[in-house]
């Protein structure tokens, strides 16, 4: 069974930084994508950033230039470096792992880590 555990959330002042980590364990196909999502109360879940096992990245427009997603394939870990944080970044951040083996798609989620940006 695949498990995802996010960590690194917390309370930070506007303009500050946080680094989130996502640790994946279990039977994981080496070709995959790890994606960060976030959801704030009263808002829809949105994609923040994603990175494939080949290193290809994508970002939401709202975080481009401020957030950086990276990964360590050997450890099956993903990271989200968040700089210049704004109050509107406040949300629960979730790690998502997706991959396919043959015709079967796999989609796993962590429980999330809370990020609060407030003075």
FIVOMI-611166 format. One line per 8 residues: number of its first residue (from 0); for each residue x, y, z of C-alpha. Coordinates in nm, 2 decimals, padded with zeros to 4 digits. Layout:
N
NUM) X Y Z; ...
This chain:
119
0) 00.00 00.00 00.00; 00.13 00.34 -00.09; 00.15 00.60 00.18; 00.21 00.98 00.14; 00.30 01.20 00.44; 00.33 01.57 00.41; 00.53 01.78 00.66; 00.67 02.13 00.70
8) 00.35 02.33 00.73; 00.31 02.59 01.00; 00.24 02.96 01.08; 00.45 03.21 00.90; 00.43 03.59 00.85; 00.36 03.75 00.51; 00.68 03.76 00.31; 00.82 03.46 00.49
16) 00.91 03.11 00.36; 00.82 02.75 00.42; 00.95 02.43 00.28; 00.70 02.14 00.25; 00.80 01.78 00.21; 00.61 01.48 00.08; 00.74 01.14 00.16; 00.61 00.85 -00.04
24) 00.65 00.48 00.05; 00.52 00.15 -00.08; 00.50 00.00 -00.42; 00.56 00.30 -00.65; 00.63 00.28 -01.02; 00.94 00.48 -01.11; 00.77 00.68 -01.38; 00.52 00.90 -01.19
32) 00.42 01.25 -01.11; 00.40 01.41 -00.77; 00.17 01.71 -00.75; 00.10 01.96 -00.48; -00.26 02.08 -00.43; -00.41 02.32 -00.18; -00.75 02.39 -00.05; -00.87 02.68 00.16
40) -01.20 02.70 00.34; -01.48 02.79 00.11; -01.26 02.75 -00.20; -01.21 02.47 -00.45; -00.91 02.26 -00.44; -00.64 02.39 -00.68; -00.33 02.26 -00.83; -00.02 02.44 -00.70
48) 00.27 02.27 -00.87; 00.37 01.93 -01.01; 00.68 01.75 -01.11; 00.73 01.43 -01.31; 01.00 01.17 -01.24; 01.18 01.32 -01.55; 01.19 01.66 -01.38; 00.93 01.84 -01.58
56) 00.74 02.10 -01.37; 00.43 02.31 -01.39; 00.29 02.58 -01.17; -00.02 02.76 -01.10; 00.00 03.12 -01.23; -00.06 03.25 -00.87; 00.26 03.09 -00.74; 00.50 03.13 -01.04
64) 00.82 03.30 -00.94; 00.75 03.24 -00.57; 00.72 02.86 -00.53; 00.96 02.59 -00.65; 00.88 02.22 -00.67; 01.15 01.96 -00.67; 01.20 01.59 -00.60; 01.44 01.32 -00.51
72) 01.36 01.02 -00.72; 01.58 00.78 -00.52; 01.39 00.87 -00.20; 01.05 00.92 -00.37; 01.02 01.25 -00.20; 00.88 01.58 -00.33; 00.94 01.93 -00.20; 00.77 02.26 -00.23
80) 00.98 02.57 -00.14; 00.74 02.86 -00.08; 00.89 03.21 -00.07; 00.73 03.55 -00.05; 00.42 03.40 00.11; 00.10 03.59 00.11; -00.21 03.55 00.32; -00.40 03.41 00.02
88) -00.15 03.12 00.03; -00.32 03.00 00.35; -00.46 02.66 00.29; -00.42 02.29 00.36; -00.16 02.16 00.12; -00.18 01.81 -00.01; 00.06 01.58 -00.19; -00.07 01.37 -00.48
96) 00.11 01.08 -00.65; -00.01 00.94 -00.98; 00.12 00.67 -01.20; 00.01 00.39 -01.43; 00.10 00.02 -01.46; -00.04 -00.12 -01.78; -00.41 -00.01 -01.80; -00.44 00.06 -01.43
104) -00.42 00.41 -01.30; -00.31 00.48 -00.94; -00.39 00.80 -00.75; -00.28 00.85 -00.39; -00.32 01.14 -00.15; -00.17 01.24 00.17; -00.36 01.38 00.46; -00.23 01.73 00.41
112) -00.04 01.99 00.61; -00.17 02.33 00.72; 00.00 02.65 00.60; -00.11 02.97 00.76; 00.02 03.30 00.65; -00.07 03.58 00.89; 00.08 03.86 01.09
